[in-house]
Every structure is written in C-alpha cells, then in structure tokens.
Amino acid sequence: QTTPAAVVLADTSSSASSVAWTDKDLDSTEIGGSTTWTLAADETHVSQYNIYLATSTAGAGKSGGGNVVSGVSTYAFAADTAKSSFTHIVVYTKSSLAEQTTPAAVALADTSSSA
C-alpha cells in the first residue's frame, strides 16, 4: 500500500458590483450611453470584464456589448443601439480560464424625448 498525496485547492470569487447606466440616446427604441461598475475587490485572476445586453438579471439572452481589460470600470454603448427586447445590462468578470456564471446587472432604462 502507498501513502496518498494531498493537494490544497483554492477557489476565488471576483465579481463586479454596483452597475449603473445612463442613456444618452433620446430615441424611444434605441439606447446609447455609458455603463459603469465597481471593480471586483480582488482582480488577481480577472483578465477582463464582459458587458452584454440581456433579457434578465441572470444574463438570459445576452448579446452585443463588448469587453474591457481589468482595471477599467466603464463601457460605452454606441448611440442608435437597438434596445429590442433587452431589459438589463450585465457585467461578467472573465479569467484566463472562463467567464463567471453569475453577472452583476442593472435595469436598462431607455430615455426618450417627446417633441
């Protein structure tokens, strides 16, 4: 019989928080503006933040958006971006291994002007 070996496993969690949204596009079915968030408390393993439009706070139907490197806490959606059926903006952290499964989110408010 041999003596088994042991390995210590460490699991970390790094998530964005306090997501905010300001719509600057005044068309009722389009958005455009800045999303901001508080950076993950520990960015040791965060390589980037992925930002999407989604149909729920859990990130269902996520699409569009883009990404920024760790240390950056803002992303701008271009004016005239179609709102479609999207209801939220979600922000995921991503490591060199994978994107996190649970995002930080904010409701997608669409500002419009009536002339």
Buried (B, 14 or more C-beta within 10 A) or exposed (E): EEEEEEEEEEEEEBBBEEBEBEBEBBBEEBBBBEBBBBBBEEBEBBEBBBBBBBBBBBBEBBEBBEBBEBEEBEBEBEBEBEBBEBBBBBBBBBBEEEBBEEBBBBEBEBBEEEE
